């Protein structure tokens, strides 16, 4: 489950930044990446025939893992610009009596934070239908799961490292939900009555992992410095994209910016646009439709701003040419 020093550092990190009190020996499990943690959690709690509510856009590992476990995904579609839950979509899924709810809202999401109202709505849904929820939060594996932090214009002692001025503790355990929720990170904390099965399954998986550093989990200044650096890069890319004419959607808790192509009149889907700019202008972006299995949103594109200033500036110059269809 991870070396004791790292598990202790993770528990201390959650206590400081999230207001959660975790026992590092029984409630923290370290995995070699977020996908391993996700796989362990889903295979431990999803039984053959279980219907699993999944919100699109969704990280591409969710659906194959759910199906490998014998689960049946029930896909709900979130839409820009707010990507909010509502009573109607949950009511439509409730007719199937789902047993699991994978809160993929913060997984591959166009970058936003889950409003308290949506968490409470989801909690009521889970309680009404006796549904267990897997809340996926990001830390550590690949480019989607590192602790993100911006901006730096508020007291870092009262804000989590990866949110814009939000309260220090997000209500991970809405009223009545603590026993139904598995908190999954790449350095994963297993809570509630399903914690033990997750741990046992993880131990059974044959894994070879490199040594884990423990310093960054306990160095507060690491998160403060990262927040300031990423906030500056975010604002730089936002200003540049807006000057070109891209409508930039609000970024929260991530190092991605998403833009809506619809108002630009390019007559391209997100996939067509991304193929064109990488082929003709050597700028890489991600079409958000790739994270829908059905009924995809096809007008939203995602850019990463965790780059050097020179890289961002060069990309902006090339994107300006791409929008105006100037040859390079």
C-alpha positions as CSV (number, residue, x, y, z in Angstrom):
1,X,0.0,0.0,0.0
2,X,3.0,2.3,-0.2
3,X,6.0,3.1,2.0
4,X,4.9,4.5,5.4
5,X,6.7,7.8,5.0
6,X,4.9,8.6,1.8
7,X,1.5,7.5,3.2
8,X,2.1,9.7,6.2
9,X,3.0,12.7,4.0
10,X,-0.1,12.1,1.9
11,X,-2.3,12.1,4.9
12,X,-0.7,15.3,6.2
13,X,-1.2,16.9,2.8
14,X,-5.0,16.0,2.8
15,X,-5.3,17.3,6.3
16,X,-3.6,20.6,5.5
17,X,-5.1,21.4,2.1
18,X,-8.5,19.5,2.2
19,X,-9.4,19.4,5.9
20,X,-9.6,15.6,5.8
21,X,-8.4,13.5,8.7
22,X,-7.0,10.2,7.3
23,X,-5.2,7.3,9.0
24,X,-2.1,6.8,6.8
25,X,-1.9,3.1,7.7
26,X,-5.6,2.2,7.0
27,X,-7.0,4.9,4.8
28,X,-4.2,5.8,2.3
29,X,-3.1,3.5,-0.5
30,X,-0.3,4.4,-2.9
31,X,-0.5,3.3,-6.5
32,X,1.8,3.7,-9.5
33,X,-0.4,6.1,-11.4
34,X,-4.1,7.1,-11.5
35,X,-5.2,4.5,-13.9
36,X,-4.0,1.7,-11.6
37,X,-5.9,3.3,-8.7
38,X,-9.0,3.6,-10.9
39,X,-8.7,0.0,-12.1
40,X,-8.3,-1.3,-8.5
41,X,-11.3,0.7,-7.3
42,X,-13.7,-0.3,-10.1
43,X,-12.7,-4.0,-10.1
44,X,-13.2,-4.1,-6.4
45,X,-16.6,-2.6,-6.2
46,X,-18.4,-3.1,-9.5
47,X,-20.1,-6.5,-9.8
48,X,-21.2,-8.2,-13.1
49,X,-24.5,-6.7,-14.1
50,X,-24.1,-3.5,-12.1
51,X,-25.3,-0.4,-13.9
52,X,-22.8,2.4,-13.5
53,X,-23.7,6.1,-14.1
54,X,-20.9,7.8,-16.0
55,X,-20.8,11.5,-16.9
56,X,-19.4,12.5,-20.3
57,X,-16.8,13.8,-21.1
58,X,-15.0,10.9,-19.4
59,X,-11.4,9.8,-19.1
60,X,-10.9,7.0,-21.6
61,X,-10.0,4.3,-19.0
62,X,-13.3,4.4,-17.2
63,X,-15.5,2.6,-19.7
64,X,-13.2,-0.3,-20.6
65,X,-12.5,-1.0,-16.9
66,X,-16.2,-0.9,-16.0
67,X,-17.0,-3.3,-18.8
68,X,-14.1,-5.6,-17.8
69,X,-15.6,-5.7,-14.4
70,X,-18.9,-6.8,-15.9
71,X,-20.6,-3.4,-15.3
72,X,-23.0,-1.7,-17.7
73,X,-22.2,2.0,-18.2
74,X,-25.1,4.4,-18.3
75,X,-23.8,7.6,-20.0
76,X,-25.0,11.1,-19.1
77,X,-24.0,14.0,-21.3
78,X,-22.7,17.2,-19.9
79,X,-22.6,20.3,-22.1
80,X,-20.6,23.6,-22.4
81,X,-20.3,26.2,-21.2
82,X,-21.2,25.3,-17.6
83,X,-21.1,21.4,-17.7
84,X,-23.7,21.2,-14.9
85,X,-25.7,18.3,-13.6
86,X,-29.5,18.6,-13.4
87,X,-32.4,16.8,-12.0
88,X,-33.7,15.7,-15.5
89,X,-30.5,13.8,-16.5
90,X,-30.3,12.0,-13.1
91,X,-34.0,11.2,-13.2
92,X,-33.5,9.6,-16.6
93,X,-30.7,7.4,-15.3
94,X,-32.6,6.5,-12.1
95,X,-35.1,4.3,-14.0
96,X,-32.3,1.8,-14.4
97,X,-31.6,1.5,-10.6
98,X,-27.9,2.1,-10.9
99,X,-25.6,0.6,-8.3
100,X,-22.6,2.7,-8.9
101,X,-22.0,6.3,-9.9
102,X,-18.5,7.2,-11.2
103,X,-18.2,11.0,-10.8
104,X,-16.0,11.6,-13.8
105,X,-16.8,15.3,-13.7
106,X,-13.3,16.1,-12.6
107,X,-11.5,13.5,-14.6
108,X,-11.0,14.5,-18.2
109,X,-13.2,17.4,-17.7
110,X,-13.2,20.6,-19.6
111,X,-11.6,22.5,-16.7
112,X,-14.1,23.5,-14.0
113,X,-14.8,22.8,-10.3
114,X,-17.9,20.9,-9.2
115,X,-20.4,23.4,-7.6
116,X,-21.7,22.5,-4.2
117,X,-25.2,22.4,-5.5
118,X,-24.2,19.7,-8.0
119,X,-22.5,17.6,-5.2
120,X,-25.7,17.8,-3.1
121,X,-27.8,16.8,-6.1
122,X,-25.6,13.8,-6.7
123,X,-25.6,12.9,-3.1
124,X,-29.4,12.9,-3.0
125,X,-29.5,10.7,-6.1
126,X,-27.0,8.2,-4.6
127,X,-29.0,8.0,-1.3
128,X,-32.3,7.7,-3.0
129,X,-31.2,4.8,-5.2
130,X,-28.7,3.2,-2.7
131,X,-25.9,4.0,-5.2
132,X,-22.3,4.1,-4.3
133,X,-20.1,6.8,-5.7
134,X,-16.5,6.8,-6.8
135,X,-15.2,10.4,-6.7
136,X,-12.1,10.7,-8.9
137,X,-9.7,13.5,-8.1
138,X,-6.5,14.0,-9.8
139,X,-2.9,13.7,-8.5
140,X,0.2,12.1,-9.8
141,X,-0.3,10.1,-13.0
142,X,0.5,11.4,-16.4
143,X,-0.7,14.9,-17.3
144,X,-4.2,14.8,-15.8
145,X,-3.5,14.2,-12.2
146,X,-1.0,16.5,-10.7
147,X,-2.0,18.9,-8.0
148,X,-2.8,22.2,-9.7
149,X,-2.7,25.6,-8.2
150,X,-3.8,29.0,-9.4
151,X,-4.2,31.9,-9.0
152,X,-1.9,33.3,-6.3
153,X,-4.1,36.3,-5.3
154,X,-5.6,34.8,-2.2
155,X,-4.4,33.5,1.1
156,X,-2.8,30.1,0.5
157,X,-3.5,29.1,4.0
158,X,-7.2,29.1,3.3
159,X,-7.4,27.6,-0.2
160,X,-6.6,24.3,-1.6
161,X,-3.6,24.3,-3.9
162,X,-5.5,23.7,-7.1
163,X,-8.6,25.9,-7.0
164,X,-9.3,29.5,-7.8
165,X,-10.2,31.1,-4.5
166,X,-12.4,28.3,-3.4
167,X,-12.8,27.3,0.3
168,X,-10.0,25.1,1.6
169,X,-12.2,22.1,2.0
170,X,-14.5,20.9,-0.7
171,X,-17.3,18.9,0.7
172,X,-16.2,15.5,-0.5
173,X,-18.5,13.8,1.9
174,X,-21.9,15.5,1.5
175,X,-24.4,14.7,4.1
176,X,-24.9,11.0,4.4
177,X,-22.3,10.2,1.7
178,X,-19.1,9.3,3.6
179,X,-19.9,5.6,3.7
180,X,-20.8,5.5,0.0
181,X,-17.8,7.3,-1.4
182,X,-14.3,6.1,-2.5
183,X,-11.8,8.9,-2.9
184,X,-9.4,7.9,-5.7
185,X,-6.1,9.6,-6.4
186,X,-2.9,8.3,-7.9
187,X,-1.8,8.3,-4.3
188,X,-5.2,6.9,-3.3
189,X,-7.1,7.2,0.0
190,X,-9.7,4.4,0.4
191,X,-12.5,5.3,2.8
192,X,-15.8,3.8,3.7
193,X,-16.9,0.2,3.8
194,X,-15.3,-0.6,0.4
195,X,-11.8,0.5,1.4
196,X,-10.6,-3.0,2.3
197,X,-11.6,-4.7,-1.0
198,X,-9.8,-2.0,-2.9
199,X,-6.7,-2.6,-0.8
200,X,-6.8,-6.3,-1.1
201,X,-7.2,-6.2,-4.9
202,X,-4.4,-3.7,-5.1
203,X,-2.1,-6.1,-3.2
204,X,-3.0,-8.9,-5.6
205,X,-1.9,-6.9,-8.7
206,X,1.7,-7.7,-9.9
207,X,3.3,-4.3,-10.2
208,X,6.9,-3.0,-10.5
209,X,7.2,0.6,-9.5
210,X,10.1,3.0,-9.1
211,X,11.0,4.5,-5.7
212,X,8.6,7.2,-4.6
213,X,9.9,10.6,-3.5
214,X,8.3,11.9,-0.4
215,X,9.6,15.4,-0.3
216,X,7.1,17.1,-2.6
217,X,4.1,15.7,-0.7
218,X,5.2,17.6,2.4
219,X,6.8,20.8,1.0
220,X,4.2,23.5,1.2
221,X,6.3,26.0,-0.8
222,X,6.2,23.5,-3.8
223,X,2.5,24.1,-4.2
224,X,2.7,27.8,-3.6
225,X,5.3,28.3,-6.3
226,X,3.5,26.0,-8.7
227,X,0.3,28.0,-8.2
228,X,2.0,31.2,-9.0
229,X,3.8,29.9,-12.1
230,X,0.8,28.2,-13.5
231,X,-1.5,31.1,-12.9
232,X,0.8,33.3,-14.9
233,X,1.0,30.8,-17.7
234,X,-2.8,30.4,-17.7
235,X,-3.4,34.2,-17.9
236,X,-0.8,34.5,-20.7
237,X,-2.5,31.9,-22.8
238,X,-6.0,33.2,-22.0
239,X,-5.1,36.7,-23.1
240,X,-3.5,35.4,-26.3
241,X,-6.3,33.2,-27.3
242,X,-8.9,35.9,-26.6
243,X,-6.9,38.3,-28.7
244,X,-7.2,35.9,-31.6
245,X,-10.9,35.5,-31.2
246,X,-11.3,32.2,-29.3
247,X,-14.0,32.2,-26.6
248,X,-12.1,30.8,-23.6
249,X,-14.1,28.8,-21.1
250,X,-13.3,29.5,-17.4
251,X,-10.4,27.3,-16.1
252,X,-10.6,25.8,-12.6
253,X,-8.3,23.3,-11.0
254,X,-6.4,22.3,-14.1
255,X,-3.6,23.3,-16.4
256,X,-5.8,23.2,-19.5
257,X,-7.9,25.9,-21.2
258,X,-10.8,25.0,-23.3
259,X,-12.2,27.1,-26.2
260,X,-15.5,26.9,-28.1
261,X,-15.0,26.9,-31.9
262,X,-18.6,27.6,-32.7
263,X,-18.5,31.4,-32.8
264,X,-15.5,31.4,-35.1
265,X,-17.3,30.2,-38.2
266,X,-14.6,27.8,-39.2
267,X,-17.0,25.1,-40.3
268,X,-14.9,22.4,-38.6
269,X,-15.5,19.9,-35.9
270,X,-13.1,19.8,-33.0
271,X,-11.4,16.8,-34.5
272,X,-11.0,18.4,-37.9
273,X,-9.6,21.6,-36.4
274,X,-7.1,19.7,-34.2
275,X,-5.9,17.6,-37.2
276,X,-5.5,20.7,-39.3
277,X,-3.5,22.7,-36.7
278,X,-1.2,19.9,-35.8
279,X,-0.6,19.0,-39.5
280,X,-0.3,22.5,-41.0
281,X,0.8,24.6,-38.0
282,X,2.5,22.1,-35.6
283,X,0.3,23.0,-32.7
284,X,-1.2,20.1,-30.7
285,X,-4.6,20.3,-29.0
286,X,-7.1,17.8,-27.8
287,X,-10.7,17.5,-29.2
288,X,-13.1,17.1,-26.3
289,X,-15.3,14.9,-28.4
290,X,-12.7,12.2,-27.9
291,X,-14.0,11.8,-24.3
292,X,-17.6,11.1,-25.4
293,X,-18.7,7.6,-26.5
294,X,-22.0,8.8,-27.8
295,X,-23.8,12.1,-28.6
296,X,-20.4,14.0,-28.4
297,X,-19.9,17.8,-28.0
298,X,-17.9,18.5,-31.2
299,X,-17.0,22.2,-30.9
300,X,-14.7,22.3,-27.9
301,X,-10.9,22.1,-28.0
302,X,-8.5,21.9,-25.1
303,X,-5.0,23.5,-24.8
304,X,-2.4,22.9,-22.2
305,X,-0.8,26.0,-20.6
306,X,1.9,24.2,-18.5
307,X,4.5,25.3,-21.0
308,X,7.4,27.8,-21.2
309,X,6.5,31.4,-22.2
310,X,8.3,31.0,-25.6
311,X,6.3,27.9,-26.4
312,X,3.0,29.5,-25.6
313,X,3.9,32.6,-27.6
314,X,4.9,30.6,-30.6
315,X,1.7,28.5,-30.4
316,X,-0.4,31.7,-30.3
317,X,1.3,33.1,-33.4
318,X,0.6,29.8,-35.3
319,X,-3.0,29.6,-34.0
320,X,-3.6,33.1,-35.3
321,X,-2.5,32.0,-38.7
322,X,-4.7,28.9,-38.4
323,X,-7.8,30.8,-37.6
324,X,-7.2,33.2,-40.5
325,X,-6.1,30.3,-42.7
326,X,-2.7,31.9,-43.5
327,X,-0.1,29.6,-44.9
328,X,3.1,29.0,-43.0
